[in-house]
Amino acid sequence: MKAVIWTKYGTPDGLQLKEVEKPAPKDDEILIKIHATTITAGDCEMRRLQLPLMLSFPVRLYAGLLKPKRITILGQELAGEVEQVGKNVNSFKVGDQVFGTTGFGFGAYAEYICLPGKPDDAQGTLAIKPANLTYEEAAAVPTAGFEALHFIRKADIQPGKKVLIIGGGGSIGSLSIQIARYFGAEVTGVDSTEKLDMMRSIGADYVIDYTKEDYTNAGETYDLIIDVVGRNLVSRRLKLLKQGGYYFLAYAALSHLVLGKWASMKSNKNFKIESANQNKEDLIFLTKLIEARKIKPFIDKCYPLEQIPDAHRYAEAGHKKGNIVITVDH
Ligand SMILES: NC(=O)c1ccc[n+]([C@@H]2O[C@H](COP(=O)([O-])OP(=O)(O)OC[C@H]3O[C@@H](n4cnc5c(N)ncnc54)[C@H](OP(=O)(O)O)[C@@H]3O)[C@@H](O)[C@H]2O)c1
Protein backbone atom coordinates (compact mmCIF):
# COMPACT_ATOMS: atom_id res chain seq x y z
CA MET A 1 0.00 0.00 0.00
CA LYS A 2 0.99 3.65 -0.31
CA ALA A 3 1.87 5.55 2.86
CA VAL A 4 3.61 8.79 3.67
CA ILE A 5 6.53 7.90 5.88
CA TRP A 6 7.85 10.34 8.50
CA THR A 7 11.60 9.99 7.95
CA LYS A 8 13.01 12.86 10.05
CA TYR A 9 12.14 15.58 12.53
CA GLY A 10 11.93 19.00 10.91
CA THR A 11 10.69 20.25 7.55
CA PRO A 12 7.86 18.70 5.47
CA ASP A 13 10.50 17.26 3.05
CA GLY A 14 10.93 14.46 5.59
CA LEU A 15 7.43 13.19 4.70
CA GLN A 16 7.99 10.74 1.85
CA LEU A 17 5.50 8.72 -0.16
CA LYS A 18 6.56 5.05 -0.13
CA GLU A 19 5.23 1.60 -0.90
CA VAL A 20 4.94 -0.41 2.34
CA GLU A 21 3.34 -3.68 3.33
CA LYS A 22 -0.43 -3.60 3.75
CA PRO A 23 -1.24 -4.41 7.42
CA ALA A 24 -3.28 -7.47 8.39
CA PRO A 25 -5.69 -7.26 11.35
CA LYS A 26 -5.08 -9.29 14.52
CA ASP A 27 -8.03 -11.09 16.12
CA ASP A 28 -9.16 -7.98 18.04
CA GLU A 29 -8.51 -5.49 15.22
CA ILE A 30 -10.23 -4.17 12.13
CA LEU A 31 -8.64 -3.23 8.82
CA ILE A 32 -9.82 0.14 7.53
CA LYS A 33 -9.50 1.31 3.94
CA ILE A 34 -8.79 5.00 4.56
CA HIS A 35 -10.59 7.47 2.30
CA ALA A 36 -9.63 10.71 4.07
CA THR A 37 -7.32 12.02 6.78
CA THR A 38 -6.34 15.50 7.97
CA ILE A 39 -3.38 17.76 8.62
CA THR A 40 -3.84 19.01 12.18
CA ALA A 41 -1.72 21.60 13.97
CA GLY A 42 -0.73 18.69 16.21
CA ASP A 43 0.64 16.72 13.20
CA CYS A 44 2.79 19.69 12.17
CA GLU A 45 4.07 20.27 15.71
CA MET A 46 4.86 16.57 16.04
CA ARG A 47 6.69 16.52 12.68
CA ARG A 48 8.85 19.48 13.79
CA LEU A 49 8.97 18.10 17.34
CA GLN A 50 8.03 21.60 18.38
CA LEU A 51 6.00 20.68 21.43
CA PRO A 52 5.46 22.24 24.85
CA LEU A 53 8.68 21.83 26.84
CA MET A 54 7.24 19.26 29.24
CA LEU A 55 6.22 17.08 26.28
CA SER A 56 9.03 17.40 23.79
CA PHE A 57 11.62 15.21 25.56
CA PRO A 58 9.27 12.36 26.57
CA VAL A 59 7.78 12.35 23.07
CA ARG A 60 11.23 12.20 21.43
CA LEU A 61 12.19 9.42 23.81
CA TYR A 62 9.08 7.50 22.75
CA ALA A 63 9.06 8.29 19.02
CA GLY A 64 12.82 7.88 18.46
CA LEU A 65 15.81 9.86 19.78
CA LEU A 66 17.48 10.86 16.50
CA LYS A 67 14.69 10.17 14.03
CA PRO A 68 11.14 8.81 14.15
CA LYS A 69 11.29 5.05 14.72
CA ARG A 70 8.35 3.89 16.81
CA ILE A 71 5.91 6.24 15.06
CA THR A 72 6.71 6.33 11.34
CA ILE A 73 3.39 7.43 9.88
CA LEU A 74 1.67 10.63 11.07
CA GLY A 75 -2.05 11.40 10.79
CA GLN A 76 -4.36 11.13 13.79
CA GLU A 77 -7.78 11.39 12.16
CA LEU A 78 -9.43 9.29 9.50
CA ALA A 79 -12.61 8.31 7.75
CA GLY A 80 -12.92 5.12 5.74
CA GLU A 81 -14.52 1.75 5.25
CA VAL A 82 -14.04 -1.44 7.25
CA GLU A 83 -12.47 -3.97 4.88
CA GLN A 84 -11.77 -6.86 7.26
CA VAL A 85 -12.54 -7.70 10.91
CA GLY A 86 -10.59 -9.88 13.34
CA LYS A 87 -12.42 -12.92 14.69
CA ASN A 88 -12.95 -11.41 18.17
CA VAL A 89 -14.45 -8.13 16.92
CA ASN A 90 -18.19 -7.66 17.08
CA SER A 91 -18.36 -3.85 17.31
CA PHE A 92 -17.93 -3.32 13.54
CA LYS A 93 -18.59 -5.33 10.40
CA VAL A 94 -17.16 -5.38 6.88
CA GLY A 95 -18.51 -2.46 4.85
CA ASP A 96 -19.15 -0.12 7.82
CA GLN A 97 -18.26 3.48 7.03
CA VAL A 98 -16.34 4.72 10.07
CA PHE A 99 -14.51 7.81 11.33
CA GLY A 100 -12.34 8.52 14.33
CA THR A 101 -8.80 8.76 15.66
CA THR A 102 -5.78 6.49 15.61
CA GLY A 103 -4.49 7.28 19.10
CA PHE A 104 -0.83 7.87 19.84
CA GLY A 105 0.35 5.25 17.35
CA PHE A 106 -0.83 7.64 14.53
CA GLY A 107 -0.76 6.05 11.03
CA ALA A 108 -3.57 7.69 9.02
CA TYR A 109 -1.35 9.08 6.21
CA ALA A 110 -1.78 5.74 4.44
CA GLU A 111 -4.17 3.70 2.34
CA TYR A 112 -4.92 1.24 5.14
CA ILE A 113 -4.66 1.00 8.90
CA CYS A 114 -5.42 -1.68 11.50
CA LEU A 115 -7.03 -0.40 14.70
CA PRO A 116 -8.50 -2.17 17.74
CA GLY A 117 -12.19 -3.00 17.43
CA LYS A 118 -12.62 -1.85 21.04
CA PRO A 119 -9.87 0.70 21.69
CA ASP A 120 -8.87 2.14 25.06
CA ASP A 121 -8.25 5.91 25.32
CA ALA A 122 -4.61 5.82 24.19
CA GLN A 123 -5.63 3.91 21.07
CA GLY A 124 -8.04 6.53 19.76
CA THR A 125 -11.61 5.69 18.99
CA LEU A 126 -13.97 4.94 16.10
CA ALA A 127 -17.68 5.23 15.37
CA ILE A 128 -20.00 4.95 12.38
CA LYS A 129 -19.55 7.99 10.11
CA PRO A 130 -22.35 10.60 10.14
CA ALA A 131 -24.59 9.77 7.18
CA ASN A 132 -24.74 13.37 5.95
CA LEU A 133 -20.98 13.96 5.75
CA THR A 134 -18.48 13.01 3.07
CA TYR A 135 -15.40 11.08 4.14
CA GLU A 136 -13.40 14.31 3.83
CA GLU A 137 -15.76 16.20 6.13
CA ALA A 138 -16.00 13.35 8.64
CA ALA A 139 -12.22 13.05 8.98
CA ALA A 140 -12.05 16.68 10.15
CA VAL A 141 -14.38 16.20 13.12
CA PRO A 142 -12.85 13.96 15.80
CA THR A 143 -9.85 15.57 17.50
CA ALA A 144 -11.11 19.15 17.38
CA GLY A 145 -14.61 17.98 18.29
CA PHE A 146 -13.35 16.09 21.35
CA GLU A 147 -11.44 19.15 22.60
CA ALA A 148 -14.29 21.60 21.98
CA LEU A 149 -16.86 19.35 23.65
CA HIS A 150 -14.59 18.75 26.64
CA PHE A 151 -13.98 22.47 27.26
CA ILE A 152 -17.62 23.48 26.82
CA ARG A 153 -19.04 20.71 28.99
CA LYS A 154 -16.50 21.21 31.76
CA ALA A 155 -17.40 24.91 31.96
CA ASP A 156 -21.08 23.90 32.15
CA ILE A 157 -22.05 26.24 29.33
CA GLN A 158 -25.76 27.03 29.24
CA PRO A 159 -27.97 29.65 27.63
CA GLY A 160 -26.86 33.17 28.51
CA LYS A 161 -23.22 32.29 29.24
CA LYS A 162 -20.56 34.23 27.38
CA VAL A 163 -17.77 32.38 25.58
CA LEU A 164 -14.62 33.82 23.99
CA ILE A 165 -12.76 31.65 21.47
CA ILE A 166 -9.23 32.79 20.67
CA GLY A 167 -8.31 31.19 17.34
CA GLY A 168 -12.00 30.76 16.43
CA GLY A 169 -11.25 30.33 12.71
CA GLY A 170 -9.03 27.25 13.13
CA SER A 171 -9.78 23.60 13.62
CA ILE A 172 -10.71 23.49 17.33
CA GLY A 173 -12.03 27.05 17.21
CA SER A 174 -14.50 26.56 14.37
CA LEU A 175 -16.13 23.55 16.05
CA SER A 176 -16.02 25.30 19.45
CA ILE A 177 -18.02 28.23 18.06
CA GLN A 178 -20.73 25.89 16.80
CA ILE A 179 -20.86 23.64 19.87
CA ALA A 180 -20.96 26.63 22.26
CA ARG A 181 -23.84 28.05 20.22
CA TYR A 182 -25.58 24.67 20.39
CA PHE A 183 -25.42 24.86 24.21
CA GLY A 184 -26.97 28.34 24.05
CA ALA A 185 -23.94 30.55 24.70
CA GLU A 186 -23.27 34.00 23.32
CA VAL A 187 -20.05 33.45 21.37
CA THR A 188 -17.24 35.82 20.42
CA GLY A 189 -14.56 34.54 18.03
CA VAL A 190 -11.10 36.08 17.73
CA ASP A 191 -8.96 35.47 14.65
CA SER A 192 -7.29 37.21 11.69
CA THR A 193 -9.09 39.48 9.18
CA GLU A 194 -9.85 36.90 6.49
CA LYS A 195 -11.60 34.59 8.99
CA LEU A 196 -14.13 37.06 10.38
CA ASP A 197 -16.83 36.28 7.79
CA MET A 198 -16.25 32.56 8.18
CA MET A 199 -16.68 32.80 11.99
CA ARG A 200 -19.92 34.77 11.51
CA SER A 201 -21.16 32.22 8.97
CA ILE A 202 -20.81 29.35 11.47
CA GLY A 203 -22.62 31.20 14.23
CA ALA A 204 -20.31 33.58 16.12
CA ASP A 205 -22.38 36.44 17.60
CA TYR A 206 -19.38 38.77 17.67
CA VAL A 207 -16.01 38.62 15.95
CA ILE A 208 -12.74 40.35 16.76
CA ASP A 209 -9.78 40.85 14.42
CA TYR A 210 -6.70 40.26 16.57
CA THR A 211 -4.50 41.96 13.98
CA LYS A 212 -6.42 45.24 14.42
CA GLU A 213 -8.01 45.34 17.87
CA ASP A 214 -6.66 45.05 21.40
CA TYR A 215 -9.68 43.31 22.90
CA THR A 216 -7.86 42.71 26.19
CA ASN A 217 -8.72 46.28 27.21
CA ALA A 218 -12.32 46.36 26.00
CA GLY A 219 -13.81 45.76 29.48
CA GLU A 220 -15.82 42.68 28.41
CA THR A 221 -15.63 39.51 30.56
CA TYR A 222 -16.47 35.86 29.78
CA ASP A 223 -17.60 32.67 31.55
CA LEU A 224 -15.40 30.51 29.32
CA ILE A 225 -12.29 31.33 27.32
CA ILE A 226 -10.97 28.72 24.90
CA ASP A 227 -7.48 29.80 23.88
CA VAL A 228 -5.85 27.62 21.20
CA VAL A 229 -3.06 30.14 20.60
CA GLY A 230 -1.38 30.66 23.99
CA ARG A 231 2.03 32.31 23.68
CA ASN A 232 2.93 35.31 25.85
CA LEU A 233 -0.37 37.17 26.13
CA VAL A 234 -2.15 34.60 28.27
CA SER A 235 -1.86 36.56 31.53
CA ARG A 236 -3.49 39.60 29.87
CA ARG A 237 -6.27 37.47 28.42
CA LEU A 238 -6.89 35.81 31.79
CA LYS A 239 -8.15 39.21 33.02
CA LEU A 240 -11.11 38.76 30.65
CA LEU A 241 -12.31 35.72 32.62
CA LYS A 242 -15.11 36.11 35.17
CA GLN A 243 -14.59 34.82 38.71
CA GLY A 244 -15.64 31.16 38.73
CA GLY A 245 -15.10 30.97 34.96
CA TYR A 246 -12.93 28.55 33.01
CA TYR A 247 -9.89 29.33 30.83
CA PHE A 248 -8.71 26.40 28.68
CA LEU A 249 -5.32 26.61 27.00
CA ALA A 250 -4.77 24.11 24.17
CA TYR A 251 -1.02 24.70 23.74
CA ALA A 252 0.93 25.49 26.90
CA ALA A 253 4.47 26.56 27.73
CA LEU A 254 6.13 26.01 31.12
CA SER A 255 5.39 29.62 32.12
CA HIS A 256 1.67 28.91 31.72
CA LEU A 257 1.86 26.19 34.38
CA VAL A 258 3.20 28.80 36.81
CA LEU A 259 0.51 31.25 35.73
CA GLY A 260 -2.15 28.59 36.33
CA LYS A 261 -0.90 27.94 39.88
CA TRP A 262 -0.80 31.68 40.57
CA ALA A 263 -4.34 32.20 39.22
CA SER A 264 -5.74 29.39 41.37
CA MET A 265 -4.02 30.79 44.51
CA LYS A 266 -5.06 34.41 43.94
CA SER A 267 -8.53 34.09 42.45
CA ASN A 268 -11.56 31.94 41.89
CA LYS A 269 -10.66 31.53 38.20
CA ASN A 270 -10.17 28.03 36.78
CA PHE A 271 -7.12 28.00 34.52
CA LYS A 272 -6.80 24.61 32.82
CA ILE A 273 -4.18 23.02 30.62
CA GLU A 274 -5.68 19.72 29.59
CA SER A 275 -6.83 17.62 26.67
CA ALA A 276 -9.98 15.62 26.14
CA ASN A 277 -10.19 11.87 26.51
CA GLN A 278 -11.10 10.43 23.14
CA ASN A 279 -14.07 8.18 23.75
CA LYS A 280 -16.74 6.60 21.61
CA GLU A 281 -19.65 8.19 23.52
CA ASP A 282 -18.40 11.67 22.63
CA LEU A 283 -17.86 10.68 18.99
CA ILE A 284 -21.46 9.43 18.89
CA PHE A 285 -22.64 12.65 20.56
CA LEU A 286 -20.80 14.66 17.87
CA THR A 287 -22.39 12.45 15.21
CA LYS A 288 -25.85 13.28 16.57
CA LEU A 289 -25.10 17.02 16.45
CA ILE A 290 -23.88 16.65 12.87
CA GLU A 291 -26.88 14.60 11.75
CA ALA A 292 -29.20 17.14 13.40
CA ARG A 293 -27.31 19.80 11.35
CA LYS A 294 -26.22 21.69 14.49
CA ILE A 295 -22.53 21.53 13.62
CA LYS A 296 -20.47 20.95 10.48
CA PRO A 297 -16.70 20.91 10.02
CA PHE A 298 -15.30 23.74 7.91
CA ILE A 299 -12.97 22.53 5.15
CA ASP A 300 -10.48 24.96 3.64
CA LYS A 301 -8.61 22.74 1.14
CA CYS A 302 -8.25 19.08 0.14
CA TYR A 303 -4.98 17.58 -1.11
CA PRO A 304 -4.19 14.09 -2.43
CA LEU A 305 -2.00 11.76 -0.34
CA GLU A 306 1.01 12.41 -2.61
CA GLN A 307 0.90 16.12 -1.74
CA ILE A 308 1.03 15.82 2.05
CA PRO A 309 4.29 17.85 2.26
CA ASP A 310 2.56 20.73 0.40
CA ALA A 311 -0.47 20.38 2.66
CA HIS A 312 1.80 20.69 5.73
CA ARG A 313 3.40 23.82 4.23
CA TYR A 314 -0.02 25.35 3.60
CA ALA A 315 -1.22 24.51 7.13
CA GLU A 316 1.87 26.10 8.65
CA ALA A 317 1.86 29.24 6.53
CA GLY A 318 -1.01 30.61 8.67
CA HIS A 319 -4.37 31.90 7.46
CA LYS A 320 -5.90 28.46 6.82
CA LYS A 321 -9.62 28.41 7.60
CA GLY A 322 -10.91 25.47 9.61
CA ASN A 323 -9.32 22.25 8.38
CA ILE A 324 -6.97 20.82 5.75
CA VAL A 325 -8.02 17.40 4.50
CA ILE A 326 -6.21 14.67 2.58
CA THR A 327 -8.18 12.57 0.10
CA VAL A 328 -6.84 9.03 -0.17
CA ASP A 329 -7.59 7.86 -3.69
CA HIS A 330 -7.38 4.07 -4.15
N1 LIG B 1 -6.67 19.88 16.88
C1 LIG B 1 -6.66 19.20 18.01
O1 LIG B 1 -7.37 18.26 18.14
C2 LIG B 1 -5.81 19.60 19.20
C3 LIG B 1 -5.95 18.91 20.38
C4 LIG B 1 -5.23 19.33 21.48
C5 LIG B 1 -4.39 20.42 21.37
N2 LIG B 1 -4.25 21.06 20.20
C6 LIG B 1 -3.37 22.20 20.10
O2 LIG B 1 -4.16 23.37 19.97
C7 LIG B 1 -3.51 24.29 19.13
C8 LIG B 1 -4.47 24.81 18.10
O3 LIG B 1 -5.01 23.75 17.36
P1 LIG B 1 -5.93 24.00 16.10
O4 LIG B 1 -5.98 22.69 15.41
O5 LIG B 1 -7.21 24.65 16.43
O6 LIG B 1 -5.01 25.02 15.26
P2 LIG B 1 -5.35 25.87 13.96
O7 LIG B 1 -6.39 25.18 13.17
O8 LIG B 1 -4.06 26.22 13.34
O9 LIG B 1 -6.03 27.20 14.55
C9 LIG B 1 -5.35 28.23 15.21
C10 LIG B 1 -6.03 29.54 14.85
O10 LIG B 1 -5.52 30.59 15.66
C11 LIG B 1 -5.36 31.76 14.85
N3 LIG B 1 -4.44 32.66 15.53
C12 LIG B 1 -3.09 32.73 15.47
N4 LIG B 1 -2.64 33.70 16.29
C13 LIG B 1 -3.73 34.24 16.89
C14 LIG B 1 -3.90 35.28 17.87
N5 LIG B 1 -2.87 35.94 18.40
N6 LIG B 1 -5.17 35.56 18.27
C15 LIG B 1 -6.23 34.89 17.76
N7 LIG B 1 -6.13 33.91 16.83
C16 LIG B 1 -4.88 33.58 16.41
C17 LIG B 1 -4.87 31.19 13.54
O11 LIG B 1 -5.09 32.12 12.51
P3 LIG B 1 -3.94 32.80 11.61
O12 LIG B 1 -3.01 31.71 11.24
O13 LIG B 1 -4.67 33.36 10.43
O14 LIG B 1 -3.32 33.84 12.48
C18 LIG B 1 -5.76 29.96 13.41
O15 LIG B 1 -6.99 30.28 12.78
C19 LIG B 1 -2.32 23.54 18.53
O16 LIG B 1 -1.15 23.96 19.19
C20 LIG B 1 -2.60 22.11 18.81
O17 LIG B 1 -1.47 21.30 18.99
C21 LIG B 1 -4.96 20.69 19.12
The ligand as a Gaussian input file, in Angstrom:
#p B3LYP/6-31G(d) Opt

LIG

0 1
 N       -6.667000      19.882000      16.880000
 C       -6.662000      19.202000      18.013000
 O       -7.374000      18.265000      18.145000
 C       -5.812000      19.600000      19.203000
 C       -5.945000      18.912000      20.375000
 C       -5.226000      19.332000      21.481000
 C       -4.388000      20.420000      21.372000
 N       -4.255000      21.058000      20.201000
 C       -3.367000      22.204000      20.095000
 O       -4.163000      23.366000      19.969000
 C       -3.506000      24.291000      19.128000
 C       -4.474000      24.806000      18.100000
 O       -5.012000      23.754000      17.356000
 P       -5.933000      24.002000      16.097000
 O       -5.980000      22.687000      15.410000
 O       -7.206000      24.653000      16.427000
 O       -5.006000      25.024000      15.260000
 P       -5.352000      25.872000      13.961000
 O       -6.390000      25.178000      13.171000
 O       -4.059000      26.215000      13.337000
 O       -6.029000      27.200000      14.549000
 C       -5.345000      28.227000      15.209000
 C       -6.025000      29.538000      14.846000
 O       -5.522000      30.593000      15.658000
 C       -5.362000      31.761000      14.855000
 N       -4.441000      32.663000      15.531000
 C       -3.093000      32.735000      15.468000
 N       -2.637000      33.701000      16.288000
 C       -3.731000      34.244000      16.894000
 C       -3.902000      35.277000      17.870000
 N       -2.871000      35.941000      18.399000
 N       -5.169000      35.560000      18.273000
 C       -6.228000      34.886000      17.763000
 N       -6.125000      33.906000      16.831000
 C       -4.880000      33.580000      16.406000
 C       -4.869000      31.193000      13.542000
 O       -5.094000      32.122000      12.507000
 P       -3.940000      32.799000      11.614000
 O       -3.007000      31.711000      11.242000
 O       -4.670000      33.356000      10.431000
 O       -3.319000      33.836000      12.477000
 C       -5.757000      29.960000      13.405000
 O       -6.986000      30.283000      12.780000
 C       -2.316000      23.542000      18.530000
 O       -1.146000      23.956000      19.190000
 C       -2.596000      22.109000      18.807000
 O       -1.465000      21.303000      18.995000
 C       -4.958000      20.687000      19.115000

